Amino acid sequence: MHKVAVIGGDGIGPEIIESGKVVLEAAGEKFGFDIEWTGFDIGADRYLSTGELLTEDDLKDLEKYKAIYFGAIGDDRVKPGILEKGILLNLRFYFDQYINLRPIRMLAGVETPLANKRPEDIDFVVVRENTEDFYVGIGSRLKGHEKKTLEVRRDIYSVKFGLDVETDSDELAYQIGVITREGA
């Protein structure tokens, strides 16, 4: 029995998750495995009603599962960045999910705008950073002058940046990336 935590999330996330569960259960019937699903109420609706994003208790409960089936995060009722940082990035950092793996394969019968390409021509994997570089989430926007310290603490490092930024521009934005050998 495979025990899987489920976070439907927001928007069409829960609907997609439900359809995916049907497919996975059909695969289980065909290949002889069972899945026990446990749902977690994590997303915009909970945030808007309780103010909670992802709690320590949520993380401890999710830690009991080998897999988390995750829908989508994002809702027009919540300012951009709040759900993404408070839920998605928090999960990535907590579980140290340093690889964002994106397999790409063209399926037979699907048209592509790429000239003369067939399924055997398009089959590759994109490996992206998931917890370091700009995902550490340290940056800001400002007008005028700003002096501050930015910090990132992880199990494998602790780093502080002392900034003294001054601009005559209407607005200046900056983002600092951090990359370790292990993360890269």
N, C-alpha and C positions, 0 to 999 in steps of 0.2 A: 504494500500500500504506500503510495506516494502522498505525503501530506504537503499541501501547497497553500500558502497564504495568498489572499486575493485582495487587491486594492483597485476597485473599479475607477476611482478618481472622479473626474469631472466631464461635462459635455457628453460626447458620444462614448467616452471610456467604458462605462458600465455595459452599454449595449454591445460594444466590440468584445469585451471580456466574456459576456454570456455566449456570444456566437463562437468565440474561441474555445470555451469550455466544451461546447457541443462537439467541436472537431476533435479536441483532445480526448474526450470520452469515447468517441468512435474509434480513434486510434488505439485507445486502451483495450477496447473490445476485440479489435483485430489482432493486436500484438500481445495481449495477455497481461495487462497491468491495470491497476485501479488507482484512482485519485480521490483523495478526500480534500475538499475545498473548505477553507475557513476564511470568511469575509472580514475585512477590516474597514470601518467607517472612517476613512481618511480622505480629505479633500475640501473643496470650497464650501460645500453645504455645512460641514461640521465647523469649519473655521468661522463662517458667518454666524452660526448659531451659538458657538461656545468660545470662540477666540483661540481655539487650539489648532495647531498645525500638526506636528509630529512630536509626541511626548516621549519621555524616557520610558514610560510603561509600554507605549506602542513598540518602541525599538526592542525592548527586552522580550516582548511577546513575539515579534517578528523574527527574532534571533533563533527561536525554537524550530524554524522551518528551513529546509534546504533550498526552497525556491519561493519566490514572490512573483505572482502573476500580476503585472502592473498595467493599468489602463492608460489614462491620459490626465495631465494636470493643466489647469488653466481655466479661468472663468472671468467673463467680462465684469462681473460684480466686484472683483478683487483686483486691486492695483497690481500691474505686472511686476513680477519679481518676488512677491510675497510667498505665493504657493510654490513657485519653482525653487526658491532658496530654502524655504521652511520645510518642504516635504521632499522633493526630488533630490536636491543636492545634499540634504541632511541624510537621506537614505544612502546615497552614493558614498559619502564620507564615512558614515558609521560602519558600513559593511566593506569599506575600502574597495569599491568596485571601480578600479582604475582603468578598465578597458571598456570602451564603447565599441562593440563589434557589430558591423553592419554588412551582412552578406547580400550580394547583389547578383541576381541571376535572371536572365530573360527566359520567360516561359514560352513554350511552343504555342502558336496561335495568337500571340500578343504582338501588336504592331509597335514599332519604335520610330521616333523621328530621326534616328541615326541611319544614314543611307546604307542600304544593302547589308544590314546586320541581322544575324540569325541567332537563335538560342546558344549555339555552340561558340559564338563570338563573345557573348557577354556572360561571364561567370567569374566573379572575383569578390574579395572581401576587403572592406575598408576598416582599418583599425584606428580609432580616434581616442584622444585623451578624454578622460571622464571625471577625474578628481583633481587634476593639477592644471597648470598653465593658467588660463583666464577663469577656469571654473572655481578657483579659490575664492573668487568674489570680492577682491579688494580693489576698490576704485571709487571714483566720485565724479561729480560735476560741480563746477563752481564759477563764480564771477568774482573778480577782485583778488583777494588774498586768502589763503588757507594754510594753516600750520597744524599738523596733526600726526599721530602715530597710528599706523595700520598694523594689525597683528593677525597671524594665522598660526594656529596650534593644531598639530596632528600627532599621531603616535610616533611617526618617524622624524618629525622636526617641529621646531618652534621658531618663527621668524618675525622680526619687527622691522618696519620701514618708517623712518622719520622723514616726513615730507614738509617742504616749505615751498608752496606753489603760489606764483603771482602772475596775473594776466591782465591785460587791458582789453582782451576780447570780451564780447558779449557773454560767451560761455566757453569753458574749457572742460574737457572730459579726459580722464585717464583711467587705465586699468593695468594692474600689475599682475604678471604671471609668475608662477613658481613651478619649477620642474626639478625633480630629483631623478637620479639614475634609476631607482626602483620604479618610479612612476612612469618613466619613459621606456 
